[in-house]
Amino acid sequence: MSSAAAERQTPETDAGPGRATVLLETVFPDASNHYGTLFGGHALSLMGRAAYMAASRRAGCNVVMAATDAVRFHRPVPVGHLLELTARVVRTGRSSLTVQVDGVSEAPAGGPRHDVLSGRFEMVAVDAHGRPRPFDARRVQP
């Protein structure tokens, strides 16, 4: 990677300018598959929503999803369980961000928490015409 590219891509850490975005959902029957667990397509939609929230807060503008990578379903999430998605910006570029989304489930009355899914999402900041636009990578989200 050239030094110019390295200057445009900033790895983030928990101590960095961003903070985690948390999305909490209950798995209802309309979001389940024929096994009574969270349907994978619905899980991807929720993960994309969490990635959008984290990226748009960090960039301070509209973003769109450009790619997903390394999405893993570690364990099924039964109907009635809570799904907590945590999204963190782990890299910023000139107009793009990488967001790591991790999911944990638990029964609503408590009990053990289980890592259930994870994935990375590439998000791109866009202008009013949907074209990529730069953003201030040093911006601290509210």
N, CA, C and O atoms as CSV, one atom per row, in Angstrom:
chain,resi,resn,atom,element,x,y,z
A,1,MET,N,N,0.851,-1.170,0.000
A,1,MET,CA,C,0.000,0.000,0.000
A,1,MET,C,C,0.899,1.236,0.000
A,1,MET,O,O,1.884,1.304,0.735
A,2,SER,N,N,0.545,2.199,-0.827
A,2,SER,CA,C,1.352,3.420,-0.892
A,2,SER,C,C,1.144,4.259,0.363
A,2,SER,O,O,0.171,4.079,1.095
A,3,SER,N,N,2.083,5.184,0.598
A,3,SER,CA,C,1.948,6.018,1.794
A,3,SER,C,C,0.734,6.925,1.699
A,3,SER,O,O,0.130,7.251,2.721
A,4,ALA,N,N,0.357,7.346,0.473
A,4,ALA,CA,C,-0.842,8.181,0.319
A,4,ALA,C,C,-2.076,7.387,0.716
A,4,ALA,O,O,-2.962,7.917,1.387
A,5,ALA,N,N,-2.147,6.114,0.309
A,5,ALA,CA,C,-3.283,5.282,0.684
A,5,ALA,C,C,-3.295,5.037,2.181
A,5,ALA,O,O,-4.358,5.022,2.800
A,6,ALA,N,N,-2.120,4.844,2.768
A,6,ALA,CA,C,-2.042,4.616,4.206
A,6,ALA,C,C,-2.547,5.828,4.980
A,6,ALA,O,O,-3.144,5.675,6.046
A,7,GLU,N,N,-2.317,7.018,4.460
A,7,GLU,CA,C,-2.784,8.228,5.133
A,7,GLU,C,C,-4.300,8.341,5.077
A,7,GLU,O,O,-4.909,8.942,5.962
A,8,ARG,N,N,-4.919,7.766,4.039
A,8,ARG,CA,C,-6.361,7.870,3.888
A,8,ARG,C,C,-7.101,6.793,4.662
A,8,ARG,O,O,-8.301,6.933,4.901
A,9,GLN,N,N,-6.429,5.731,5.057
A,9,GLN,CA,C,-7.080,4.649,5.766
A,9,GLN,C,C,-6.606,4.618,7.206
A,9,GLN,O,O,-5.436,4.360,7.489
A,10,THR,N,N,-7.532,4.886,8.105
A,10,THR,CA,C,-7.185,4.988,9.517
A,10,THR,C,C,-7.833,3.861,10.288
A,10,THR,O,O,-9.061,3.801,10.347
A,11,PRO,N,N,-7.057,2.955,10.887
A,11,PRO,CA,C,-7.680,1.928,11.728
A,11,PRO,C,C,-8.253,2.568,12.984
A,11,PRO,O,O,-7.679,3.512,13.528
A,12,GLU,N,N,-9.365,2.060,13.430
A,12,GLU,CA,C,-10.030,2.577,14.628
A,12,GLU,C,C,-9.812,1.601,15.770
A,12,GLU,O,O,-9.569,0.415,15.545
A,13,THR,N,N,-9.898,2.096,16.979
A,13,THR,CA,C,-9.844,1.238,18.165
A,13,THR,C,C,-10.955,1.677,19.092
A,13,THR,O,O,-11.577,2.718,18.880
A,14,ASP,N,N,-11.205,0.889,20.113
A,14,ASP,CA,C,-12.222,1.276,21.091
A,14,ASP,C,C,-11.890,2.602,21.750
A,14,ASP,O,O,-12.789,3.308,22.207
A,15,ALA,N,N,-10.606,2.951,21.805
A,15,ALA,CA,C,-10.190,4.212,22.403
A,15,ALA,C,C,-10.217,5.340,21.380
A,15,ALA,O,O,-9.965,6.495,21.724
A,16,GLY,N,N,-10.522,5.015,20.123
A,16,GLY,CA,C,-10.521,5.998,19.045
A,16,GLY,C,C,-11.726,6.913,19.096
A,16,GLY,O,O,-12.446,6.948,20.094
A,17,PRO,N,N,-11.951,7.666,18.004
A,17,PRO,CA,C,-12.979,8.687,17.995
A,17,PRO,C,C,-14.403,8.161,17.981
A,17,PRO,O,O,-15.328,8.921,18.266
A,18,GLY,N,N,-14.618,6.888,17.661
A,18,GLY,CA,C,-15.982,6.371,17.589
A,18,GLY,C,C,-16.359,5.568,18.812
A,18,GLY,O,O,-15.509,5.182,19.615
A,19,ARG,N,N,-17.629,5.328,18.936
A,19,ARG,CA,C,-18.093,4.438,19.996
A,19,ARG,C,C,-19.012,3.408,19.357
A,19,ARG,O,O,-19.415,3.566,18.205
A,20,ALA,N,N,-19.334,2.389,20.070
A,20,ALA,CA,C,-20.177,1.322,19.538
A,20,ALA,C,C,-21.617,1.795,19.380
A,20,ALA,O,O,-22.116,2.609,20.157
A,21,THR,N,N,-22.260,1.267,18.366
A,21,THR,CA,C,-23.689,1.461,18.165
A,21,THR,C,C,-24.349,0.129,18.489
A,21,THR,O,O,-23.937,-0.908,17.969
A,22,VAL,N,N,-25.363,0.144,19.337
A,22,VAL,CA,C,-26.016,-1.084,19.764
A,22,VAL,C,C,-27.466,-1.073,19.307
A,22,VAL,O,O,-28.192,-0.102,19.515
A,23,LEU,N,N,-27.876,-2.176,18.679
A,23,LEU,CA,C,-29.246,-2.364,18.220
A,23,LEU,C,C,-29.783,-3.603,18.924
A,23,LEU,O,O,-29.165,-4.666,18.859
A,24,LEU,N,N,-30.916,-3.482,19.591
A,24,LEU,CA,C,-31.506,-4.589,20.332
A,24,LEU,C,C,-32.842,-4.944,19.686
A,24,LEU,O,O,-33.696,-4.079,19.492
A,25,GLU,N,N,-33.011,-6.204,19.360
A,25,GLU,CA,C,-34.227,-6.697,18.711
A,25,GLU,C,C,-34.708,-7.952,19.410
A,25,GLU,O,O,-33.911,-8.703,19.973
A,26,THR,N,N,-36.008,-8.179,19.374
A,26,THR,CA,C,-36.583,-9.443,19.801
A,26,THR,C,C,-36.884,-10.238,18.544
A,26,THR,O,O,-37.402,-9.685,17.574
A,27,VAL,N,N,-36.567,-11.531,18.544
A,27,VAL,CA,C,-36.855,-12.372,17.391
A,27,VAL,C,C,-38.313,-12.836,17.495
A,27,VAL,O,O,-38.661,-13.656,18.345
A,28,PHE,N,N,-39.154,-12.292,16.608
A,28,PHE,CA,C,-40.557,-12.658,16.564
A,28,PHE,C,C,-40.773,-13.712,15.472
A,28,PHE,O,O,-39.918,-13.882,14.603
A,29,PRO,N,N,-41.898,-14.415,15.507
A,29,PRO,CA,C,-42.140,-15.483,14.526
A,29,PRO,C,C,-42.054,-15.027,13.061
A,29,PRO,O,O,-41.643,-15.804,12.199
A,30,ASP,N,N,-42.436,-13.783,12.773
A,30,ASP,CA,C,-42.399,-13.331,11.373
A,30,ASP,C,C,-40.975,-13.162,10.848
A,30,ASP,O,O,-40.784,-12.965,9.648
A,31,ALA,N,N,-39.972,-13.235,11.726
A,31,ALA,CA,C,-38.570,-13.118,11.326
A,31,ALA,C,C,-37.861,-14.470,11.416
A,31,ALA,O,O,-36.633,-14.544,11.377
A,32,SER,N,N,-38.660,-15.543,11.537
A,32,SER,CA,C,-38.046,-16.858,11.731
A,32,SER,C,C,-38.148,-17.722,10.478
A,32,SER,O,O,-38.890,-17.418,9.545
A,33,ASN,N,N,-37.388,-18.792,10.489
A,33,ASN,CA,C,-37.453,-19.782,9.422
A,33,ASN,C,C,-38.340,-20.948,9.878
A,33,ASN,O,O,-38.986,-20.867,10.922
A,34,HIS,N,N,-38.369,-22.015,9.102
A,34,HIS,CA,C,-39.220,-23.160,9.434
A,34,HIS,C,C,-38.698,-23.988,10.615
A,34,HIS,O,O,-39.354,-24.939,11.038
A,35,TYR,N,N,-37.527,-23.634,11.146
A,35,TYR,CA,C,-36.997,-24.292,12.338
A,35,TYR,C,C,-37.315,-23.511,13.618
A,35,TYR,O,O,-36.966,-23.941,14.718
A,36,GLY,N,N,-37.981,-22.360,13.463
A,36,GLY,CA,C,-38.305,-21.557,14.646
A,36,GLY,C,C,-37.133,-20.748,15.162
A,36,GLY,O,O,-37.083,-20.386,16.337
A,37,THR,N,N,-36.170,-20.460,14.257
A,37,THR,CA,C,-35.023,-19.631,14.625
A,37,THR,C,C,-34.924,-18.469,13.645
A,37,THR,O,O,-35.561,-18.472,12.592
A,38,LEU,N,N,-34.125,-17.489,14.001
A,38,LEU,CA,C,-33.965,-16.285,13.186
A,38,LEU,C,C,-33.566,-16.642,11.755
A,38,LEU,O,O,-32.577,-17.344,11.542
A,39,PHE,N,N,-34.326,-16.166,10.782
A,39,PHE,CA,C,-34.046,-16.373,9.362
A,39,PHE,C,C,-32.782,-15.604,8.986
A,39,PHE,O,O,-32.645,-14.432,9.337
A,40,GLY,N,N,-31.862,-16.249,8.278
A,40,GLY,CA,C,-30.584,-15.635,7.920
A,40,GLY,C,C,-30.727,-14.332,7.156
A,40,GLY,O,O,-29.960,-13.398,7.388
A,41,GLY,N,N,-31.689,-14.250,6.251
A,41,GLY,CA,C,-31.901,-13.013,5.494
A,41,GLY,C,C,-32.321,-11.860,6.386
A,41,GLY,O,O,-31.911,-10.719,6.175
A,42,HIS,N,N,-33.137,-12.160,7.378
A,42,HIS,CA,C,-33.550,-11.112,8.325
A,42,HIS,C,C,-32.371,-10.694,9.198
A,42,HIS,O,O,-32.211,-9.516,9.515
A,43,ALA,N,N,-31.543,-11.673,9.586
A,43,ALA,CA,C,-30.347,-11.352,10.372
A,43,ALA,C,C,-29.427,-10.425,9.581
A,43,ALA,O,O,-28.900,-9.459,10.133
A,44,LEU,N,N,-29.227,-10.711,8.287
A,44,LEU,CA,C,-28.395,-9.848,7.446
A,44,LEU,C,C,-28.969,-8.437,7.350
A,44,LEU,O,O,-28.227,-7.455,7.364
A,45,SER,N,N,-30.291,-8.347,7.252
A,45,SER,CA,C,-30.932,-7.033,7.208
A,45,SER,C,C,-30.674,-6.247,8.487
A,45,SER,O,O,-30.355,-5.059,8.435
A,46,LEU,N,N,-30.810,-6.901,9.623
A,46,LEU,CA,C,-30.552,-6.235,10.905
A,46,LEU,C,C,-29.085,-5.823,11.029
A,46,LEU,O,O,-28.780,-4.732,11.513
A,47,MET,N,N,-28.181,-6.697,10.591
A,47,MET,CA,C,-26.757,-6.375,10.634
A,47,MET,C,C,-26.449,-5.175,9.744
A,47,MET,O,O,-25.676,-4.296,10.124
A,48,GLY,N,N,-27.057,-5.141,8.560
A,48,GLY,CA,C,-26.869,-4.009,7.660
A,48,GLY,C,C,-27.383,-2.718,8.255
A,48,GLY,O,O,-26.780,-1.660,8.078
A,49,ARG,N,N,-28.493,-2.803,8.959
A,49,ARG,CA,C,-29.062,-1.629,9.629
A,49,ARG,C,C,-28.114,-1.109,10.709
A,49,ARG,O,O,-27.894,0.097,10.821
A,50,ALA,N,N,-27.558,-2.020,11.500
A,50,ALA,CA,C,-26.612,-1.630,12.552
A,50,ALA,C,C,-25.349,-1.017,11.938
A,50,ALA,O,O,-24.825,-0.025,12.446
A,51,ALA,N,N,-24.865,-1.613,10.840
A,51,ALA,CA,C,-23.677,-1.075,10.159
A,51,ALA,C,C,-23.958,0.320,9.622
A,51,ALA,O,O,-23.114,1.210,9.726
A,52,TYR,N,N,-25.152,0.515,9.044
A,52,TYR,CA,C,-25.538,1.836,8.534
A,52,TYR,C,C,-25.533,2.875,9.661
A,52,TYR,O,O,-24.989,3.968,9.503
A,53,MET,N,N,-26.140,2.525,10.792
A,53,MET,CA,C,-26.215,3.475,11.908
A,53,MET,C,C,-24.818,3.868,12.384
A,53,MET,O,O,-24.536,5.051,12.573
A,54,ALA,N,N,-23.946,2.882,12.577
A,54,ALA,CA,C,-22.593,3.178,13.054
A,54,ALA,C,C,-21.825,4.021,12.040
A,54,ALA,O,O,-21.165,4.989,12.418
A,55,ALA,N,N,-21.902,3.668,10.766
A,55,ALA,CA,C,-21.144,4.378,9.732
A,55,ALA,C,C,-21.671,5.791,9.514
A,55,ALA,O,O,-20.883,6.727,9.377
A,56,SER,N,N,-22.993,5.962,9.478
A,56,SER,CA,C,-23.534,7.304,9.236
A,56,SER,C,C,-23.267,8.233,10.423
A,56,SER,O,O,-23.027,9.425,10.232
A,57,ARG,N,N,-23.307,7.700,11.632
A,57,ARG,CA,C,-22.973,8.515,12.803
A,57,ARG,C,C,-21.517,8.945,12.749
A,57,ARG,O,O,-21.184,10.088,13.062
A,58,ARG,N,N,-20.653,8.022,12.350
A,58,ARG,CA,C,-19.214,8.307,12.314
A,58,ARG,C,C,-18.855,9.280,11.199
A,58,ARG,O,O,-18.055,10.195,11.396
A,59,ALA,N,N,-19.461,9.073,10.004
A,59,ALA,CA,C,-19.141,9.918,8.853
A,59,ALA,C,C,-19.875,11.259,8.897
A,59,ALA,O,O,-19.407,12.238,8.316
A,60,GLY,N,N,-21.009,11.309,9.574
A,60,GLY,CA,C,-21.779,12.543,9.641
A,60,GLY,C,C,-22.522,12.836,8.348
A,60,GLY,O,O,-22.829,13.991,8.051
A,61,CYS,N,N,-22.812,11.789,7.578
A,61,CYS,CA,C,-23.537,11.961,6.319
A,61,CYS,C,C,-24.179,10.629,5.944
A,61,CYS,O,O,-24.021,9.626,6.640
A,62,ASN,N,N,-24.904,10.643,4.833
A,62,ASN,CA,C,-25.514,9.406,4.357
A,62,ASN,C,C,-24.449,8.431,3.881
A,62,ASN,O,O,-23.412,8.827,3.350
A,63,VAL,N,N,-24.727,7.150,4.083
A,63,VAL,CA,C,-23.832,6.092,3.618
A,63,VAL,C,C,-24.672,5.006,2.964
A,63,VAL,O,O,-25.870,4.883,3.217
A,64,VAL,N,N,-24.015,4.222,2.116
A,64,VAL,CA,C,-24.650,3.050,1.521
A,64,VAL,C,C,-23.724,1.854,1.701
A,64,VAL,O,O,-22.517,2.009,1.882
A,65,MET,N,N,-24.303,0.665,1.649
A,65,MET,CA,C,-23.505,-0.551,1.775
A,65,MET,C,C,-22.894,-0.885,0.419
A,65,MET,O,O,-23.593,-0.923,-0.593
A,66,ALA,N,N,-21.590,-1.126,0.405
A,66,ALA,CA,C,-20.899,-1.498,-0.825
A,66,ALA,C,C,-20.570,-2.982,-0.855
A,66,ALA,O,O,-20.531,-3.578,-1.931
A,67,ALA,N,N,-20.334,-3.589,0.300
A,67,ALA,CA,C,-19.963,-5.003,0.340
A,67,ALA,C,C,-20.112,-5.548,1.751
A,67,ALA,O,O,-20.112,-4.806,2.733
A,68,THR,N,N,-20.238,-6.867,1.821
A,68,THR,CA,C,-20.188,-7.563,3.101
A,68,THR,C,C,-19.065,-8.588,3.006
A,68,THR,O,O,-18.711,-9.047,1.920
A,69,ASP,N,N,-18.520,-8.932,4.148
A,69,ASP,CA,C,-17.417,-9.880,4.148
A,69,ASP,C,C,-17.445,-10.673,5.447
A,69,ASP,O,O,-17.791,-10.146,6.504
A,70,ALA,N,N,-17.084,-11.921,5.355
A,70,ALA,CA,C,-16.897,-12.774,6.533
A,70,ALA,C,C,-18.123,-12.830,7.437
A,70,ALA,O,O,-17.985,-12.836,8.660
A,71,VAL,N,N,-19.325,-12.872,6.852
A,71,VAL,CA,C,-20.525,-13.024,7.671
A,71,VAL,C,C,-20.600,-14.475,8.132
A,71,VAL,O,O,-20.517,-15.410,7.336
A,72,ARG,N,N,-20.756,-14.628,9.429
A,72,ARG,CA,C,-20.799,-15.969,10.014
A,72,ARG,C,C,-21.996,-16.077,10.952
A,72,ARG,O,O,-22.280,-15.170,11.735
A,73,PHE,N,N,-22.690,-17.212,10.853
A,73,PHE,CA,C,-23.771,-17.538,11.771
A,73,PHE,C,C,-23.241,-18.639,12.673
A,73,PHE,O,O,-23.148,-19.796,12.263
A,74,HIS,N,N,-22.894,-18.282,13.896
A,74,HIS,CA,C,-22.247,-19.207,14.817
A,74,HIS,C,C,-23.231,-20.132,15.526
A,74,HIS,O,O,-22.900,-21.269,15.861
A,75,ARG,N,N,-24.440,-19.631,15.748
A,75,ARG,CA,C,-25.408,-20.376,16.547
A,75,ARG,C,C,-26.810,-19.860,16.214
A,75,ARG,O,O,-26.969,-18.658,16.000
A,76,PRO,N,N,-27.834,-20.722,16.162
A,76,PRO,CA,C,-29.196,-20.241,15.873
A,76,PRO,C,C,-29.754,-19.388,17.015
A,76,PRO,O,O,-29.392,-19.560,18.178
A,77,VAL,N,N,-30.637,-18.472,16.651
A,77,VAL,CA,C,-31.293,-17.610,17.641
A,77,VAL,C,C,-32.773,-17.973,17.655
A,77,VAL,O,O,-33.478,-17.691,16.687
A,78,PRO,N,N,-33.265,-18.595,18.737
A,78,PRO,CA,C,-34.668,-19.022,18.787
A,78,PRO,C,C,-35.647,-17.849,18.844
A,78,PRO,O,O,-35.320,-16.769,19.337
A,79,VAL,N,N,-36.845,-18.085,18.333
A,79,VAL,CA,C,-37.931,-17.113,18.459
A,79,VAL,C,C,-38.112,-16.794,19.936
A,79,VAL,O,O,-38.076,-17.685,20.785
A,80,GLY,N,N,-38.305,-15.527,20.229
A,80,GLY,CA,C,-38.505,-15.080,21.598
A,80,GLY,C,C,-37.241,-14.584,22.274
A,80,GLY,O,O,-37.311,-13.912,23.303
A,81,HIS,N,N,-36.086,-14.907,21.709
A,81,HIS,CA,C,-34.830,-14.447,22.306
A,81,HIS,C,C,-34.510,-13.021,21.863
A,81,HIS,O,O,-34.986,-12.545,20.832
A,82,LEU,N,N,-33.698,-12.362,22.668
A,82,LEU,CA,C,-33.208,-11.034,22.333
A,82,LEU,C,C,-31.946,-11.176,21.506
A,82,LEU,O,O,-31.132,-12.067,21.749
A,83,LEU,N,N,-31.784,-10.297,20.532
A,83,LEU,CA,C,-30.574,-10.246,19.722
A,83,LEU,C,C,-29.980,-8.856,19.898
A,83,LEU,O,O,-30.604,-7.854,19.549
A,84,GLU,N,N,-28.781,-8.808,20.438
A,84,GLU,CA,C,-28.080,-7.542,20.635
A,84,GLU,C,C,-26.955,-7.455,19.609
A,84,GLU,O,O,-26.014,-8.247,19.637
A,85,LEU,N,N,-27.064,-6.483,18.704
A,85,LEU,CA,C,-26.045,-6.275,17.681
A,85,LEU,C,C,-25.191,-5.077,18.070
A,85,LEU,O,O,-25.714,-4.004,18.372
A,86,THR,N,N,-23.889,-5.264,18.063
A,86,THR,CA,C,-22.953,-4.196,18.361
A,86,THR,C,C,-22.150,-3.915,17.108
A,86,THR,O,O,-21.491,-4.805,16.571
A,87,ALA,N,N,-22.206,-2.668,16.638
A,87,ALA,CA,C,-21.507,-2.259,15.420
A,87,ALA,C,C,-20.433,-1.241,15.773
A,87,ALA,O,O,-20.689,-0.258,16.469
A,88,ARG,N,N,-19.218,-1.499,15.274
A,88,ARG,CA,C,-18.083,-0.596,15.525
A,88,ARG,C,C,-17.372,-0.298,14.221
A,88,ARG,O,O,-17.098,-1.207,13.438
A,89,VAL,N,N,-17.076,0.960,13.984
A,89,VAL,CA,C,-16.252,1.329,12.837
A,89,VAL,C,C,-14.825,0.902,13.168
A,89,VAL,O,O,-14.257,1.325,14.175
A,90,VAL,N,N,-14.249,0.055,12.305
A,90,VAL,CA,C,-12.897,-0.455,12.565
A,90,VAL,C,C,-11.870,0.101,11.576
A,90,VAL,O,O,-10.667,-0.097,11.751
A,91,ARG,N,N,-12.348,0.801,10.532
A,91,ARG,CA,C,-11.440,1.429,9.574
A,91,ARG,C,C,-12.160,2.565,8.878
A,91,ARG,O,O,-13.331,2.441,8.517
A,92,THR,N,N,-11.459,3.671,8.690
A,92,THR,CA,C,-11.997,4.760,7.889
A,92,THR,C,C,-11.044,5.037,6.741
A,92,THR,O,O,-9.824,4.960,6.890
A,93,GLY,N,N,-11.617,5.356,5.607
A,93,GLY,CA,C,-10.854,5.761,4.431
A,93,GLY,C,C,-11.269,7.162,4.047
A,93,GLY,O,O,-11.811,7.901,4.869
A,94,ARG,N,N,-11.022,7.528,2.822
A,94,ARG,CA,C,-11.380,8.865,2.336
A,94,ARG,C,C,-12.898,9.016,2.219
A,94,ARG,O,O,-13.461,10.038,2.611
A,95,SER,N,N,-13.557,7.980,1.673
A,95,SER,CA,C,-15.013,8.025,1.544
A,95,SER,C,C,-15.666,6.721,2.021
A,95,SER,O,O,-16.878,6.550,1.886
A,96,SER,N,N,-14.877,5.816,2.569
A,96,SER,CA,C,-15.438,4.530,2.987
A,96,SER,C,C,-15.094,4.214,4.439
A,96,SER,O,O,-14.168,4.774,5.026
A,97,LEU,N,N,-15.871,3.304,4.986
A,97,LEU,CA,C,-15.678,2.847,6.361
A,97,LEU,C,C,-15.922,1.348,6.401
A,97,LEU,O,O,-16.759,0.829,5.663
A,98,THR,N,N,-15.200,0.663,7.251
A,98,THR,CA,C,-15.451,-0.749,7.513
A,98,THR,C,C,-16.076,-0.842,8.894
A,98,THR,O,O,-15.565,-0.277,9.861
A,99,VAL,N,N,-17.190,-1.562,8.972
A,99,VAL,CA,C,-17.914,-1.706,10.230
A,99,VAL,C,C,-17.966,-3.187,10.603
A,99,VAL,O,O,-18.392,-4.023,9.807
A,100,GLN,N,N,-17.530,-3.497,11.810
A,100,GLN,CA,C,-17.636,-4.848,12.354
A,100,GLN,C,C,-18.930,-4.932,13.145
A,100,GLN,O,O,-19.182,-4.105,14.021
A,101,VAL,N,N,-19.757,-5.935,12.838
A,101,VAL,CA,C,-21.015,-6.147,13.556
A,101,VAL,C,C,-20.965,-7.517,14.213
A,101,VAL,O,O,-20.704,-8.524,13.554
A,102,ASP,N,N,-21.217,-7.547,15.516
A,102,ASP,CA,C,-21.236,-8.790,16.276
A,102,ASP,C,C,-22.574,-8.911,16.979
A,102,ASP,O,O,-23.119,-7.925,17.476
A,103,GLY,N,N,-23.104,-10.140,17.018
A,103,GLY,CA,C,-24.401,-10.364,17.638
A,103,GLY,C,C,-24.329,-11.347,18.784
A,103,GLY,O,O,-23.615,-12.348,18.720
A,104,VAL,N,N,-25.082,-11.050,19.841
A,104,VAL,CA,C,-25.181,-11.886,21.036
A,104,VAL,C,C,-26.664,-12.107,21.295
A,104,VAL,O,O,-27.464,-11.181,21.160
A,105,SER,N,N,-27.035,-13.324,21.664
A,105,SER,CA,C,-28.442,-13.578,21.999
A,105,SER,C,C,-28.567,-14.033,23.450
A,105,SER,O,O,-27.630,-14.547,24.060
A,106,GLU,N,N,-29.767,-13.817,23.966
A,106,GLU,CA,C,-30.086,-14.292,25.314
A,106,GLU,C,C,-31.594,-14.409,25.433
A,106,GLU,O,O,-32.343,-13.745,24.716
A,107,ALA,N,N,-32.026,-15.260,26.347
A,107,ALA,CA,C,-33.455,-15.379,26.634
A,107,ALA,C,C,-33.907,-14.078,27.295
A,107,ALA,O,O,-33.131,-13.464,28.026
A,108,PRO,N,N,-35.150,-13.645,27.053
A,108,PRO,CA,C,-35.602,-12.363,27.610
A,108,PRO,C,C,-35.603,-12.314,29.134
A,108,PRO,O,O,-35.483,-11.232,29.709
A,109,ALA,N,N,-35.734,-13.446,29.794
A,109,ALA,CA,C,-35.737,-13.463,31.258
A,109,ALA,C,C,-34.329,-13.598,31.820
A,109,ALA,O,O,-34.149,-13.802,33.021
A,110,GLY,N,N,-33.336,-13.484,30.950
A,110,GLY,CA,C,-31.954,-13.628,31.397
A,110,GLY,C,C,-31.424,-15.005,31.066
A,110,GLY,O,O,-32.035,-15.767,30.318
A,111,GLY,N,N,-30.315,-15.294,31.620
A,111,GLY,CA,C,-29.684,-16.574,31.317
A,111,GLY,C,C,-28.403,-16.338,30.536
A,111,GLY,O,O,-27.951,-15.203,30.389
A,112,PRO,N,N,-27.825,-17.419,30.039
A,112,PRO,CA,C,-26.538,-17.269,29.356
A,112,PRO,C,C,-26.659,-16.466,28.064
A,112,PRO,O,O,-27.667,-16.526,27.359
A,113,ARG,N,N,-25.603,-15.715,27.780
A,113,ARG,CA,C,-25.504,-14.964,26.527
A,113,ARG,C,C,-24.595,-15.763,25.597
A,113,ARG,O,O,-23.594,-16.338,26.024
A,114,HIS,N,N,-24.968,-15.785,24.311
A,114,HIS,CA,C,-24.199,-16.555,23.338
A,114,HIS,C,C,-23.836,-15.681,22.144
A,114,HIS,O,O,-24.671,-14.936,21.630
A,115,ASP,N,N,-22.572,-15.782,21.704
A,115,ASP,CA,C,-22.173,-15.154,20.453
A,115,ASP,C,C,-22.864,-15.925,19.338
A,115,ASP,O,O,-22.720,-17.144,19.239
A,116,VAL,N,N,-23.625,-15.207,18.488
A,116,VAL,CA,C,-24.422,-15.912,17.485
A,116,VAL,C,C,-24.076,-15.553,16.048
A,116,VAL,O,O,-24.276,-16.372,15.151
A,117,LEU,N,N,-23.567,-14.362,15.804
A,117,LEU,CA,C,-23.238,-13.994,14.434
A,117,LEU,C,C,-22.230,-12.869,14.405
A,117,LEU,O,O,-22.040,-12.160,15.393
A,118,SER,N,N,-21.578,-12.711,13.250
A,118,SER,CA,C,-20.598,-11.639,13.084
A,118,SER,C,C,-20.407,-11.380,11.601
A,118,SER,O,O,-20.687,-12.241,10.767
A,119,GLY,N,N,-19.930,-10.195,11.282
A,119,GLY,CA,C,-19.648,-9.863,9.891
A,119,GLY,C,C,-19.060,-8.473,9.760
A,119,GLY,O,O,-19.144,-7.652,10.673
A,120,ARG,N,N,-18.463,-8.229,8.604
A,120,ARG,CA,C,-17.890,-6.915,8.293
A,120,ARG,C,C,-18.637,-6.325,7.115
A,120,ARG,O,O,-19.001,-7.029,6.173
A,121,PHE,N,N,-18.857,-5.030,7.182
A,121,PHE,CA,C,-19.601,-4.321,6.151
A,121,PHE,C,C,-18.793,-3.123,5.676
A,121,PHE,O,O,-18.308,-2.328,6.481
A,122,GLU,N,N,-18.655,-3.004,4.368
A,122,GLU,CA,C,-17.992,-1.843,3.769
A,122,GLU,C,C,-19.088,-0.843,3.425
A,122,GLU,O,O,-20.002,-1.137,2.654
A,123,MET,N,N,-18.979,0.335,4.007
A,123,MET,CA,C,-19.966,1.392,3.791
A,123,MET,C,C,-19.271,2.558,3.102
A,123,MET,O,O,-18.100,2.834,3.362
A,124,VAL,N,N,-20.001,3.243,2.217
A,124,VAL,CA,C,-19.435,4.360,1.466
A,124,VAL,C,C,-20.286,5.605,1.701
A,124,VAL,O,O,-21.509,5.568,1.569
A,125,ALA,N,N,-19.627,6.702,2.049
A,125,ALA,CA,C,-20.315,7.990,2.211
A,125,ALA,C,C,-20.737,8.475,0.832
A,125,ALA,O,O,-19.962,8.397,-0.121
A,126,VAL,N,N,-21.968,8.976,0.723
A,126,VAL,CA,C,-22.478,9.437,-0.574
A,126,VAL,C,C,-23.080,10.833,-0.464
A,126,VAL,O,O,-23.531,11.261,0.598
A,127,ASP,N,N,-23.071,11.535,-1.610
A,127,ASP,CA,C,-23.689,12.856,-1.678
A,127,ASP,C,C,-25.167,12.715,-2.052
A,127,ASP,O,O,-25.691,11.602,-2.090
A,128,ALA,N,N,-25.837,13.830,-2.325
A,128,ALA,CA,C,-27.265,13.831,-2.630
A,128,ALA,C,C,-27.593,13.081,-3.921
A,128,ALA,O,O,-28.744,12.707,-4.147
A,129,HIS,N,N,-26.596,12.862,-4.759
A,129,HIS,CA,C,-26.798,12.159,-6.027
A,129,HIS,C,C,-26.372,10.694,-5.943
A,129,HIS,O,O,-26.373,9.985,-6.949
A,130,GLY,N,N,-26.009,10.244,-4.739
A,130,GLY,CA,C,-25.612,8.865,-4.542
A,130,GLY,C,C,-24.185,8.555,-4.967
A,130,GLY,O,O,-23.815,7.387,-5.093
A,131,ARG,N,N,-23.388,9.578,-5.186
A,131,ARG,CA,C,-21.988,9.387,-5.583
A,131,ARG,C,C,-21.097,9.438,-4.344
A,131,ARG,O,O,-21.387,10.168,-3.396
A,132,PRO,N,N,-20.007,8.659,-4.353
A,132,PRO,CA,C,-19.090,8.692,-3.204
A,132,PRO,C,C,-18.584,10.095,-2.929
A,132,PRO,O,O,-18.301,10.860,-3.851
A,133,ARG,N,N,-18.474,10.417,-1.667
A,133,ARG,CA,C,-17.965,11.724,-1.255
A,133,ARG,C,C,-17.039,11.547,-0.067
A,133,ARG,O,O,-17.237,10.642,0.744
A,134,PRO,N,N,-16.035,12.397,0.046
A,134,PRO,CA,C,-15.152,12.306,1.211
A,134,PRO,C,C,-15.866,12.801,2.471
A,134,PRO,O,O,-16.836,13.556,2.400
A,135,PHE,N,N,-15.371,12.367,3.601
A,135,PHE,CA,C,-15.873,12.865,4.888
A,135,PHE,C,C,-14.679,13.071,5.793
A,135,PHE,O,O,-13.580,12.601,5.501
A,136,ASP,N,N,-14.893,13.770,6.885
A,136,ASP,CA,C,-13.820,14.054,7.830
A,136,ASP,C,C,-13.616,12.847,8.743
A,136,ASP,O,O,-14.403,12.620,9.662
A,137,ALA,N,N,-12.556,12.070,8.489
A,137,ALA,CA,C,-12.294,10.848,9.252
A,137,ALA,C,C,-11.973,11.145,10.716
A,137,ALA,O,O,-12.026,10.244,11.553
A,138,ARG,N,N,-11.640,12.402,11.037
A,138,ARG,CA,C,-11.332,12.747,12.429
A,138,ARG,C,C,-12.564,13.133,13.216
A,138,ARG,O,O,-12.485,13.337,14.427
A,139,ARG,N,N,-13.708,13.239,12.545
A,139,ARG,CA,C,-14.934,13.656,13.187
A,139,ARG,C,C,-15.304,12.702,14.326
A,139,ARG,O,O,-15.229,11.483,14.173
A,140,VAL,N,N,-15.697,13.258,15.451
A,140,VAL,CA,C,-16.132,12.463,16.584
A,140,VAL,C,C,-17.658,12.418,16.540
A,140,VAL,O,O,-18.314,13.459,16.499
A,141,GLN,N,N,-18.217,11.212,16.549
A,141,GLN,CA,C,-19.679,11.083,16.488
A,141,GLN,C,C,-20.298,11.616,17.759
A,141,GLN,O,O,-19.670,11.621,18.818
A,142,PRO,N,N,-21.557,12.074,17.643
A,142,PRO,CA,C,-22.233,12.632,18.818
A,142,PRO,C,C,-22.486,11.602,19.899
A,142,PRO,O,O,-23.047,11.930,20.944
